[in-house]
């Protein structure tokens, strides 16, 4: 009985040790990315309205804001709205954009796809983004990740929320 008890205690201790080691190793593994949260206030700098003949509206916006963990930033966004499609009813559009976020540590480029769906409440644009690590520079070169974006077209405020994996 004494040997059985010792064997059980040894096995229990070994299992506990392996579990602690495995948990520590899992904690040391790279995570699924750091949070990427940013807020910008933007204004239209250029507008090309070809809705009547081509069904598209092109905008360039710029502004300032903050990227959590990275500081203040400027932003330039090139947007093409396809008004010839109505993904969520009359007056809606499908949008594609490139967002260039300039920070002290480099330039972070996001590729965005979104829809503009007019409502009785706040007019918003909702979509997704992917980090373009090939076009990004400095600390953000080679980065990857993605997430969601929202633009309040009344307050001219954009919100980016997702994951950012830095290559370095």
Order of alpha helices (4+ residues) and beta strands (2+ residues): alpha-beta-alpha-beta-beta-beta-beta-beta-beta-beta
